[in-house]
């Protein structure tokens, strides 16, 4: 997702939604029918992490290899769009997109709370390997009702 969509103060909801819809159609996933999960790769503060929309189970999960105490990935909601953290901004766009396309999971996702995945391999070490963590997380995450194990050792 284009970062300016989330941070540029003169960009309104209609413009964000139009650009978001174009990007979704470019990916061939306009209606998302038959899609179980949507993965958004986020690069923020020189760190990769995932926001996963589990359409099958009505859940939103942030997956980050950094420990929960690390403030690089925030999960803060706010009335003011520009003060919200990125996961809430992405959620806002996906929620609007699902409603607009009348997706069967629209109500489940609208009611879902964003949760951070608690992983036992979270580490502050290996900051240069965050893309490797990201790729493993994308390969191994099968939804909130499935065991999530990447083969990394815990701390």
VMD Tcl script that builds the backbone (N, CA, C; Angstrom):
set m [mol new atoms 465]
animate dup $m
set s [atomselect $m all]
$s set {name element resname resid chain x y z} {
  {N N UNK 1 A 0.845 -1.169 0.000}
  {CA C UNK 1 A 0.000 0.000 0.000}
  {C C UNK 1 A 0.889 1.229 0.000}
  {N N UNK 2 A 0.494 2.199 -0.768}
  {CA C UNK 2 A 1.265 3.433 -0.833}
  {C C UNK 2 A 1.197 4.157 0.505}
  {N N UNK 3 A 2.356 4.465 1.067}
  {CA C UNK 3 A 2.410 5.093 2.381}
  {C C UNK 3 A 1.712 6.447 2.419}
  {N N UNK 4 A 1.770 7.205 1.314}
  {CA C UNK 4 A 1.139 8.519 1.323}
  {C C UNK 4 A -0.361 8.422 1.531}
  {N N UNK 5 A -0.974 7.287 1.155}
  {CA C UNK 5 A -2.408 7.111 1.387}
  {C C UNK 5 A -2.744 7.170 2.873}
  {N N UNK 6 A -1.815 6.725 3.677}
  {CA C UNK 6 A -2.064 6.640 5.108}
  {C C UNK 6 A -1.618 7.869 5.877}
  {N N UNK 7 A -0.697 8.641 5.306}
  {CA C UNK 7 A -0.102 9.720 6.086}
  {C C UNK 7 A -0.325 11.116 5.527}
  {N N UNK 8 A -0.640 11.259 4.275}
  {CA C UNK 8 A -0.746 12.571 3.661}
  {C C UNK 8 A -2.040 13.252 4.091}
  {N N UNK 9 A -1.940 14.382 4.737}
  {CA C UNK 9 A -3.095 15.014 5.373}
  {C C UNK 9 A -4.117 15.573 4.379}
  {N N UNK 10 A -3.732 15.858 3.155}
  {CA C UNK 10 A -4.705 16.400 2.208}
  {C C UNK 10 A -5.410 15.295 1.420}
  {N N UNK 11 A -5.052 14.061 1.650}
  {CA C UNK 11 A -5.700 12.932 0.986}
  {C C UNK 11 A -6.959 12.576 1.783}
  {N N UNK 12 A -8.120 12.633 1.136}
  {CA C UNK 12 A -9.353 12.321 1.862}
  {C C UNK 12 A -9.738 10.854 1.682}
  {N N UNK 13 A -10.795 10.428 2.385}
  {CA C UNK 13 A -11.217 9.030 2.335}
  {C C UNK 13 A -11.566 8.568 0.927}
  {N N UNK 14 A -12.223 9.423 0.150}
  {CA C UNK 14 A -12.598 9.034 -1.215}
  {C C UNK 14 A -11.364 8.765 -2.072}
  {N N UNK 15 A -10.374 9.628 -1.957}
  {CA C UNK 15 A -9.142 9.449 -2.727}
  {C C UNK 15 A -8.398 8.202 -2.268}
  {N N UNK 16 A -8.333 7.993 -0.943}
  {CA C UNK 16 A -7.683 6.786 -0.417}
  {C C UNK 16 A -8.390 5.535 -0.938}
  {N N UNK 17 A -9.727 5.536 -0.890}
  {CA C UNK 17 A -10.488 4.368 -1.312}
  {C C UNK 17 A -10.326 4.099 -2.805}
  {N N UNK 18 A -10.306 5.145 -3.602}
  {CA C UNK 18 A -10.124 4.985 -5.049}
  {C C UNK 18 A -8.764 4.355 -5.346}
  {N N UNK 19 A -7.717 4.869 -4.738}
  {CA C UNK 19 A -6.372 4.332 -4.961}
  {C C UNK 19 A -6.254 2.912 -4.424}
  {N N UNK 20 A -6.813 2.658 -3.249}
  {CA C UNK 20 A -6.798 1.321 -2.662}
  {C C UNK 20 A -7.503 0.328 -3.590}
  {N N UNK 21 A -8.662 0.702 -4.111}
  {CA C UNK 21 A -9.418 -0.176 -5.014}
  {C C UNK 21 A -8.634 -0.480 -6.278}
  {N N UNK 22 A -7.981 0.527 -6.838}
  {CA C UNK 22 A -7.159 0.317 -8.033}
  {C C UNK 22 A -6.046 -0.679 -7.730}
  {N N UNK 23 A -5.392 -0.524 -6.580}
  {CA C UNK 23 A -4.293 -1.434 -6.206}
  {C C UNK 23 A -4.815 -2.861 -6.002}
  {N N UNK 24 A -5.999 -2.999 -5.430}
  {CA C UNK 24 A -6.572 -4.327 -5.230}
  {C C UNK 24 A -6.912 -4.969 -6.578}
  {N N UNK 25 A -7.450 -4.185 -7.523}
  {CA C UNK 25 A -7.782 -4.732 -8.838}
  {C C UNK 25 A -6.525 -5.115 -9.607}
  {N N UNK 26 A -5.445 -4.330 -9.434}
  {CA C UNK 26 A -4.179 -4.661 -10.100}
  {C C UNK 26 A -3.669 -6.009 -9.628}
  {N N UNK 27 A -3.954 -6.347 -8.379}
  {CA C UNK 27 A -3.551 -7.634 -7.831}
  {C C UNK 27 A -4.491 -8.764 -8.204}
  {N N UNK 28 A -5.562 -8.457 -8.931}
  {CA C UNK 28 A -6.499 -9.487 -9.368}
  {C C UNK 28 A -7.417 -9.979 -8.268}
  {N N UNK 29 A -7.562 -9.220 -7.201}
  {CA C UNK 29 A -8.355 -9.686 -6.061}
  {C C UNK 29 A -9.529 -8.757 -5.782}
  {N N UNK 30 A -10.154 -8.255 -6.840}
  {CA C UNK 30 A -11.177 -7.231 -6.663}
  {C C UNK 30 A -12.292 -7.659 -5.704}
  {N N UNK 31 A -12.883 -8.818 -5.910}
  {CA C UNK 31 A -14.004 -9.228 -5.078}
  {C C UNK 31 A -13.574 -10.043 -3.863}
  {N N UNK 32 A -12.402 -10.601 -3.877}
  {CA C UNK 32 A -11.862 -11.399 -2.776}
  {C C UNK 32 A -12.713 -12.620 -2.445}
  {N N UNK 33 A -13.552 -13.042 -3.363}
  {CA C UNK 33 A -14.376 -14.225 -3.135}
  {C C UNK 33 A -13.474 -15.457 -3.218}
  {N N UNK 34 A -13.579 -16.323 -2.229}
  {CA C UNK 34 A -12.745 -17.518 -2.170}
  {C C UNK 34 A -11.391 -17.271 -1.524}
  {N N UNK 35 A -11.102 -16.027 -1.165}
  {CA C UNK 35 A -9.837 -15.689 -0.513}
  {C C UNK 35 A -10.028 -15.855 1.001}
  {N N UNK 36 A -9.147 -16.621 1.628}
  {CA C UNK 36 A -9.258 -16.853 3.070}
  {C C UNK 36 A -8.556 -15.781 3.890}
  {N N UNK 37 A -7.410 -15.312 3.399}
  {CA C UNK 37 A -6.639 -14.324 4.146}
  {C C UNK 37 A -6.033 -13.301 3.198}
  {N N UNK 38 A -5.917 -12.076 3.707}
  {CA C UNK 38 A -5.236 -11.008 2.973}
  {C C UNK 38 A -4.023 -10.603 3.808}
  {N N UNK 39 A -2.841 -10.632 3.205}
  {CA C UNK 39 A -1.604 -10.260 3.877}
  {C C UNK 39 A -1.154 -8.898 3.377}
  {N N UNK 40 A -0.944 -7.970 4.289}
  {CA C UNK 40 A -0.370 -6.678 3.940}
  {C C UNK 40 A 1.028 -6.614 4.529}
  {N N UNK 41 A 2.009 -6.436 3.673}
  {CA C UNK 41 A 3.394 -6.277 4.108}
  {C C UNK 41 A 3.596 -4.798 4.390}
  {N N UNK 42 A 4.036 -4.502 5.594}
  {CA C UNK 42 A 4.248 -3.122 6.002}
  {C C UNK 42 A 5.733 -2.916 6.276}
  {N N UNK 43 A 6.283 -1.848 5.733}
  {CA C UNK 43 A 7.644 -1.419 6.057}
  {C C UNK 43 A 7.515 -0.079 6.761}
  {N N UNK 44 A 7.860 -0.086 8.035}
  {CA C UNK 44 A 7.713 1.108 8.853}
  {C C UNK 44 A 8.880 1.165 9.833}
  {N N UNK 45 A 9.481 2.306 9.958}
  {CA C UNK 45 A 10.642 2.461 10.842}
  {C C UNK 45 A 11.736 1.450 10.517}
  {N N UNK 46 A 11.963 1.219 9.227}
  {CA C UNK 46 A 12.972 0.261 8.741}
  {C C UNK 46 A 12.720 -1.157 9.217}
  {N N UNK 47 A 11.488 -1.494 9.471}
  {CA C UNK 47 A 11.136 -2.818 9.949}
  {C C UNK 47 A 9.940 -3.343 9.174}
  {N N UNK 48 A 10.031 -4.594 8.722}
  {CA C UNK 48 A 8.916 -5.253 8.056}
  {C C UNK 48 A 8.050 -5.957 9.093}
  {N N UNK 49 A 6.747 -5.888 8.875}
  {CA C UNK 49 A 5.818 -6.703 9.648}
  {C C UNK 49 A 4.581 -6.944 8.807}
  {N N UNK 50 A 3.696 -7.812 9.294}
  {CA C UNK 50 A 2.499 -8.183 8.553}
  {C C UNK 50 A 1.243 -7.744 9.275}
  {N N UNK 51 A 0.252 -7.394 8.490}
  {CA C UNK 51 A -1.103 -7.269 8.994}
  {C C UNK 51 A -1.914 -8.273 8.186}
  {N N UNK 52 A -2.529 -9.222 8.888}
  {CA C UNK 52 A -3.255 -10.296 8.222}
  {C C UNK 52 A -4.746 -10.175 8.543}
  {N N UNK 53 A -5.547 -10.135 7.491}
  {CA C UNK 53 A -6.998 -10.143 7.631}
  {C C UNK 53 A -7.450 -11.564 7.324}
  {N N UNK 54 A -7.876 -12.267 8.357}
  {CA C UNK 54 A -8.335 -13.642 8.239}
  {C C UNK 54 A -9.838 -13.577 7.956}
  {N N UNK 55 A -10.198 -13.583 6.684}
  {CA C UNK 55 A -11.591 -13.436 6.277}
  {C C UNK 55 A -12.429 -14.638 6.680}
  {N N UNK 56 A -11.803 -15.795 6.742}
  {CA C UNK 56 A -12.515 -17.021 7.087}
  {C C UNK 56 A -12.929 -17.036 8.565}
  {N N UNK 57 A -12.089 -16.473 9.432}
  {CA C UNK 57 A -12.355 -16.503 10.870}
  {C C UNK 57 A -12.691 -15.134 11.459}
  {N N UNK 58 A -12.740 -14.108 10.629}
  {CA C UNK 58 A -13.093 -12.776 11.097}
  {C C UNK 58 A -12.113 -12.215 12.104}
  {N N UNK 59 A -10.820 -12.260 11.762}
  {CA C UNK 59 A -9.783 -11.799 12.690}
  {C C UNK 59 A -8.764 -10.932 11.958}
  {N N UNK 60 A -8.140 -10.037 12.727}
  {CA C UNK 60 A -7.080 -9.171 12.209}
  {C C UNK 60 A -5.882 -9.356 13.124}
  {N N UNK 61 A -4.752 -9.762 12.541}
  {CA C UNK 61 A -3.571 -10.080 13.333}
  {C C UNK 61 A -2.362 -9.306 12.818}
  {N N UNK 62 A -1.629 -8.708 13.744}
  {CA C UNK 62 A -0.344 -8.089 13.438}
  {C C UNK 62 A 0.723 -9.099 13.832}
  {N N UNK 63 A 1.603 -9.410 12.887}
  {CA C UNK 63 A 2.683 -10.367 13.141}
  {C C UNK 63 A 4.000 -9.634 12.965}
  {N N UNK 64 A 4.752 -9.584 14.051}
  {CA C UNK 64 A 6.011 -8.849 14.089}
  {C C UNK 64 A 7.024 -9.696 14.847}
  {N N UNK 65 A 8.250 -9.757 14.344}
  {CA C UNK 65 A 9.259 -10.581 15.009}
  {C C UNK 65 A 9.893 -9.886 16.220}
  {N N UNK 66 A 9.569 -8.617 16.416}
  {CA C UNK 66 A 10.110 -7.890 17.566}
  {C C UNK 66 A 9.245 -8.161 18.801}
  {N N UNK 67 A 9.831 -8.145 19.972}
  {CA C UNK 67 A 9.040 -8.354 21.194}
  {C C UNK 67 A 7.982 -7.271 21.378}
  {N N UNK 68 A 6.949 -7.619 22.093}
  {CA C UNK 68 A 5.820 -6.723 22.329}
  {C C UNK 68 A 6.230 -5.411 22.994}
  {N N UNK 69 A 7.306 -5.435 23.746}
  {CA C UNK 69 A 7.746 -4.235 24.458}
  {C C UNK 69 A 8.424 -3.217 23.534}
  {N N UNK 70 A 8.689 -3.614 22.284}
  {CA C UNK 70 A 9.354 -2.727 21.336}
  {C C UNK 70 A 8.314 -1.800 20.708}
  {N N UNK 71 A 8.467 -0.489 20.824}
  {CA C UNK 71 A 7.427 0.428 20.370}
  {C C UNK 71 A 7.415 0.732 18.874}
  {N N UNK 72 A 8.148 -0.012 18.055}
  {CA C UNK 72 A 8.219 0.308 16.633}
  {C C UNK 72 A 6.902 0.057 15.900}
  {N N UNK 73 A 6.161 -0.974 16.292}
  {CA C UNK 73 A 4.880 -1.276 15.673}
  {C C UNK 73 A 3.795 -0.963 16.689}
  {N N UNK 74 A 3.104 0.139 16.463}
  {CA C UNK 74 A 2.059 0.535 17.392}
  {C C UNK 74 A 0.705 0.009 16.963}
  {N N UNK 75 A -0.124 -0.251 17.938}
  {CA C UNK 75 A -1.508 -0.669 17.671}
  {C C UNK 75 A -2.403 0.250 18.490}
  {N N UNK 76 A -2.492 1.494 18.028}
  {CA C UNK 76 A -3.262 2.513 18.737}
  {C C UNK 76 A -4.353 3.050 17.811}
  {N N UNK 77 A -5.569 3.021 18.319}
  {CA C UNK 77 A -6.685 3.607 17.583}
  {C C UNK 77 A -6.898 5.025 18.093}
  {N N UNK 78 A -7.570 5.849 17.309}
  {CA C UNK 78 A -7.829 7.234 17.717}
  {C C UNK 78 A -8.939 7.784 16.829}
  {N N UNK 79 A -9.683 8.745 17.328}
  {CA C UNK 79 A -10.728 9.397 16.550}
  {C C UNK 79 A -10.136 10.087 15.322}
  {N N UNK 80 A -9.015 10.736 15.494}
  {CA C UNK 80 A -8.341 11.439 14.404}
  {C C UNK 80 A -7.581 10.423 13.550}
  {N N UNK 81 A -7.934 10.335 12.285}
  {CA C UNK 81 A -7.331 9.358 11.380}
  {C C UNK 81 A -5.808 9.429 11.385}
  {N N UNK 82 A -5.246 10.618 11.435}
  {CA C UNK 82 A -3.798 10.779 11.299}
  {C C UNK 82 A -3.031 10.418 12.562}
  {N N UNK 83 A -3.718 10.246 13.667}
  {CA C UNK 83 A -3.063 9.826 14.903}
  {C C UNK 83 A -3.123 8.309 15.068}
  {N N UNK 84 A -4.002 7.657 14.330}
  {CA C UNK 84 A -4.086 6.197 14.382}
  {C C UNK 84 A -2.753 5.583 13.951}
  {N N UNK 85 A -2.429 4.424 14.511}
  {CA C UNK 85 A -1.263 3.688 14.044}
  {C C UNK 85 A -1.623 2.947 12.753}
  {N N UNK 86 A -0.609 2.571 12.007}
  {CA C UNK 86 A -0.782 1.973 10.682}
  {C C UNK 86 A -1.760 0.797 10.650}
  {N N UNK 87 A -1.712 -0.155 11.585}
  {CA C UNK 87 A -2.691 -1.250 11.505}
  {C C UNK 87 A -4.143 -0.761 11.493}
  {N N UNK 88 A -4.441 0.285 12.230}
  {CA C UNK 88 A -5.812 0.810 12.233}
  {C C UNK 88 A -6.138 1.541 10.929}
  {N N UNK 89 A -5.162 2.177 10.336}
  {CA C UNK 89 A -5.397 2.837 9.048}
  {C C UNK 89 A -5.644 1.800 7.954}
  {N N UNK 90 A -4.858 0.734 7.947}
  {CA C UNK 90 A -5.059 -0.328 6.967}
  {C C UNK 90 A -6.421 -0.984 7.206}
  {N N UNK 91 A -6.755 -1.223 8.466}
  {CA C UNK 91 A -8.053 -1.803 8.803}
  {C C UNK 91 A -9.189 -0.926 8.282}
  {N N UNK 92 A -9.052 0.371 8.432}
  {CA C UNK 92 A -10.063 1.310 7.949}
  {C C UNK 92 A -10.290 1.123 6.445}
  {N N UNK 93 A -9.219 0.992 5.691}
  {CA C UNK 93 A -9.315 0.843 4.241}
  {C C UNK 93 A -9.929 -0.516 3.858}
  {N N UNK 94 A -9.472 -1.576 4.515}
  {CA C UNK 94 A -9.992 -2.911 4.199}
  {C C UNK 94 A -11.472 -2.994 4.573}
  {N N UNK 95 A -11.831 -2.462 5.730}
  {CA C UNK 95 A -13.220 -2.465 6.165}
  {C C UNK 95 A -14.106 -1.761 5.138}
  {N N UNK 96 A -13.701 -0.584 4.698}
  {CA C UNK 96 A -14.468 0.165 3.701}
  {C C UNK 96 A -14.538 -0.595 2.377}
  {N N UNK 97 A -13.433 -1.221 1.994}
  {CA C UNK 97 A -13.386 -1.974 0.742}
  {C C UNK 97 A -14.343 -3.170 0.782}
  {N N UNK 98 A -14.324 -3.907 1.908}
  {CA C UNK 98 A -15.203 -5.074 2.036}
  {C C UNK 98 A -16.674 -4.658 2.024}
  {N N UNK 99 A -16.983 -3.556 2.692}
  {CA C UNK 99 A -18.372 -3.071 2.693}
  {C C UNK 99 A -18.793 -2.644 1.292}
  {N N UNK 100 A -17.921 -1.940 0.625}
  {CA C UNK 100 A -18.225 -1.441 -0.725}
  {C C UNK 100 A -18.448 -2.584 -1.707}
  {N N UNK 101 A -17.686 -3.656 -1.553}
  {CA C UNK 101 A -17.822 -4.801 -2.465}
  {C C UNK 101 A -18.817 -5.843 -1.949}
  {N N UNK 102 A -19.498 -5.540 -0.828}
  {CA C UNK 102 A -20.491 -6.452 -0.250}
  {C C UNK 102 A -19.915 -7.853 0.000}
  {N N UNK 103 A -18.697 -7.899 0.514}
  {CA C UNK 103 A -18.031 -9.173 0.798}
  {C C UNK 103 A -18.741 -9.883 1.951}
  {N N UNK 104 A -18.888 -11.203 1.900}
  {CA C UNK 104 A -19.567 -11.939 2.969}
  {C C UNK 104 A -18.925 -11.776 4.360}
  {N N UNK 105 A -17.627 -11.459 4.421}
  {CA C UNK 105 A -16.938 -11.327 5.714}
  {C C UNK 105 A -16.927 -9.887 6.230}
  {N N UNK 106 A -17.618 -8.982 5.566}
  {CA C UNK 106 A -17.541 -7.556 5.923}
  {C C UNK 106 A -17.952 -7.284 7.369}
  {N N UNK 107 A -18.996 -7.930 7.851}
  {CA C UNK 107 A -19.447 -7.682 9.221}
  {C C UNK 107 A -18.493 -8.272 10.255}
  {N N UNK 108 A -17.958 -9.446 9.958}
  {CA C UNK 108 A -16.992 -10.066 10.878}
  {C C UNK 108 A -15.728 -9.221 11.003}
  {N N UNK 109 A -15.220 -8.738 9.890}
  {CA C UNK 109 A -14.001 -7.930 9.924}
  {C C UNK 109 A -14.282 -6.581 10.582}
  {N N UNK 110 A -15.438 -6.000 10.320}
  {CA C UNK 110 A -15.783 -4.715 10.948}
  {C C UNK 110 A -15.837 -4.838 12.467}
  {N N UNK 111 A -16.248 -5.986 12.971}
  {CA C UNK 111 A -16.361 -6.190 14.418}
  {C C UNK 111 A -15.064 -6.686 15.064}
  {N N UNK 112 A -14.103 -7.093 14.242}
  {CA C UNK 112 A -12.862 -7.689 14.770}
  {C C UNK 112 A -11.982 -6.639 15.436}
  {N N UNK 113 A -11.310 -7.054 16.482}
  {CA C UNK 113 A -10.307 -6.240 17.158}
  {C C UNK 113 A -8.939 -6.636 16.624}
  {N N UNK 114 A -8.089 -5.656 16.406}
  {CA C UNK 114 A -6.730 -5.936 15.949}
  {C C UNK 114 A -5.949 -6.509 17.125}
  {N N UNK 115 A -5.333 -7.662 16.888}
  {CA C UNK 115 A -4.545 -8.308 17.928}
  {C C UNK 115 A -3.152 -8.593 17.412}
  {N N UNK 116 A -2.215 -8.470 18.297}
  {CA C UNK 116 A -0.826 -8.782 17.972}
  {C C UNK 116 A -0.590 -10.256 18.269}
  {N N UNK 117 A 0.036 -10.950 17.332}
  {CA C UNK 117 A 0.361 -12.354 17.539}
  {C C UNK 117 A 1.500 -12.461 18.554}
  {N N UNK 118 A 1.295 -13.242 19.578}
  {CA C UNK 118 A 2.349 -13.480 20.571}
  {C C UNK 118 A 3.173 -14.670 20.102}
  {N N UNK 119 A 4.398 -14.384 19.721}
  {CA C UNK 119 A 5.262 -15.440 19.202}
  {C C UNK 119 A 6.436 -15.641 20.154}
  {N N UNK 120 A 6.782 -16.905 20.372}
  {CA C UNK 120 A 7.860 -17.189 21.332}
  {C C UNK 120 A 9.249 -16.982 20.748}
  {N N UNK 121 A 9.350 -16.696 19.457}
  {CA C UNK 121 A 10.659 -16.454 18.833}
  {C C UNK 121 A 10.949 -14.961 18.652}
  {N N UNK 122 A 10.111 -14.105 19.238}
  {CA C UNK 122 A 10.337 -12.657 19.127}
  {C C UNK 122 A 11.713 -12.310 19.696}
  {N N UNK 123 A 12.410 -11.417 19.004}
  {CA C UNK 123 A 13.769 -11.082 19.421}
  {C C UNK 123 A 14.151 -9.676 18.973}
  {N N UNK 124 A 15.000 -9.053 19.759}
  {CA C UNK 124 A 15.591 -7.775 19.367}
  {C C UNK 124 A 16.867 -7.995 18.555}
  {N N UNK 125 A 17.387 -9.216 18.609}
  {CA C UNK 125 A 18.605 -9.554 17.865}
  {C C UNK 125 A 18.269 -9.688 16.380}
  {N N UNK 126 A 19.248 -9.684 15.563}
  {CA C UNK 126 A 19.131 -9.890 14.114}
  {C C UNK 126 A 18.251 -8.849 13.413}
  {N N UNK 127 A 18.464 -7.568 13.665}
  {CA C UNK 127 A 17.601 -6.560 13.021}
  {C C UNK 127 A 17.717 -6.550 11.496}
  {N N UNK 128 A 18.821 -7.001 10.970}
  {CA C UNK 128 A 18.995 -7.010 9.514}
  {C C UNK 128 A 18.237 -8.165 8.858}
  {N N UNK 129 A 17.737 -9.094 9.659}
  {CA C UNK 129 A 17.049 -10.263 9.124}
  {C C UNK 129 A 15.533 -10.125 9.150}
  {N N UNK 130 A 15.022 -8.909 9.317}
  {CA C UNK 130 A 13.574 -8.793 9.478}
  {C C UNK 130 A 12.801 -9.243 8.232}
  {N N UNK 131 A 13.393 -9.170 7.050}
  {CA C UNK 131 A 12.724 -9.664 5.850}
  {C C UNK 131 A 12.635 -11.191 5.860}
  {N N UNK 132 A 13.630 -11.859 6.449}
  {CA C UNK 132 A 13.597 -13.323 6.567}
  {C C UNK 132 A 12.461 -13.724 7.508}
  {N N UNK 133 A 12.343 -13.028 8.629}
  {CA C UNK 133 A 11.226 -13.284 9.545}
  {C C UNK 133 A 9.898 -13.087 8.814}
  {N N UNK 134 A 9.788 -12.003 8.077}
  {CA C UNK 134 A 8.563 -11.690 7.338}
  {C C UNK 134 A 8.183 -12.828 6.392}
  {N N UNK 135 A 9.142 -13.302 5.613}
  {CA C UNK 135 A 8.848 -14.369 4.655}
  {C C UNK 135 A 8.387 -15.642 5.357}
  {N N UNK 136 A 9.047 -15.998 6.451}
  {CA C UNK 136 A 8.638 -17.186 7.205}
  {C C UNK 136 A 7.234 -17.008 7.782}
  {N N UNK 137 A 6.951 -15.824 8.290}
  {CA C UNK 137 A 5.626 -15.568 8.852}
  {C C UNK 137 A 4.553 -15.708 7.770}
  {N N UNK 138 A 4.843 -15.201 6.579}
  {CA C UNK 138 A 3.877 -15.308 5.481}
  {C C UNK 138 A 3.655 -16.768 5.079}
  {N N UNK 139 A 4.701 -17.545 5.073}
  {CA C UNK 139 A 4.586 -18.947 4.684}
  {C C UNK 139 A 3.872 -19.786 5.730}
  {N N UNK 140 A 4.103 -19.501 6.994}
  {CA C UNK 140 A 3.655 -20.402 8.055}
  {C C UNK 140 A 2.348 -20.010 8.738}
  {N N UNK 141 A 1.911 -18.774 8.592}
  {CA C UNK 141 A 0.673 -18.355 9.262}
  {C C UNK 141 A -0.525 -18.856 8.458}
  {N N UNK 142 A -1.349 -19.678 9.101}
  {CA C UNK 142 A -2.502 -20.272 8.430}
  {C C UNK 142 A -3.828 -19.864 9.073}
  {N N UNK 143 A -3.821 -18.752 9.775}
  {CA C UNK 143 A -5.043 -18.279 10.414}
  {C C UNK 143 A -4.990 -18.435 11.916}
  {N N UNK 144 A -5.928 -17.787 12.575}
  {CA C UNK 144 A -5.893 -17.756 14.039}
  {C C UNK 144 A -6.229 -19.090 14.686}
  {N N UNK 145 A -6.886 -19.980 13.965}
  {CA C UNK 145 A -7.270 -21.269 14.548}
  {C C UNK 145 A -6.289 -22.388 14.250}
  {N N UNK 146 A -5.168 -22.060 13.641}
  {CA C UNK 146 A -4.152 -23.054 13.302}
  {C C UNK 146 A -2.882 -22.777 14.106}
  {N N UNK 147 A -2.139 -23.828 14.451}
  {CA C UNK 147 A -0.862 -23.601 15.145}
  {C C UNK 147 A 0.067 -22.762 14.279}
  {N N UNK 148 A 0.747 -21.815 14.917}
  {CA C UNK 148 A 1.658 -20.928 14.190}
  {C C UNK 148 A 3.058 -21.165 14.706}
  {N N UNK 149 A 3.829 -21.872 13.927}
  {CA C UNK 149 A 5.212 -22.191 14.289}
  {C C UNK 149 A 6.070 -22.022 13.058}
  {N N UNK 150 A 7.144 -21.258 13.203}
  {CA C UNK 150 A 8.011 -20.954 12.058}
  {C C UNK 150 A 9.311 -21.722 12.047}
  {N N UNK 151 A 9.613 -22.451 13.089}
  {CA C UNK 151 A 10.873 -23.158 13.150}
  {C C UNK 151 A 12.003 -22.353 13.765}
  {N N UNK 152 A 11.707 -21.125 14.208}
  {CA C UNK 152 A 12.703 -20.322 14.891}
  {C C UNK 152 A 12.708 -20.702 16.376}
  {N N UNK 153 A 13.879 -20.618 16.977}
  {CA C UNK 153 A 13.950 -20.944 18.403}
  {C C UNK 153 A 13.486 -19.747 19.221}
  {N N UNK 154 A 12.936 -20.047 20.387}
  {CA C UNK 154 A 12.506 -18.986 21.309}
  {C C UNK 154 A 13.700 -18.406 22.022}
  {N N UNK 155 A 13.476 -17.320 22.729}
  {CA C UNK 155 A 14.574 -16.655 23.430}
  {C C UNK 155 A 14.818 -17.226 24.782}
}
mol reanalyze $m
mol bondsrecalc $m
mol representation Tube
mol addrep $m
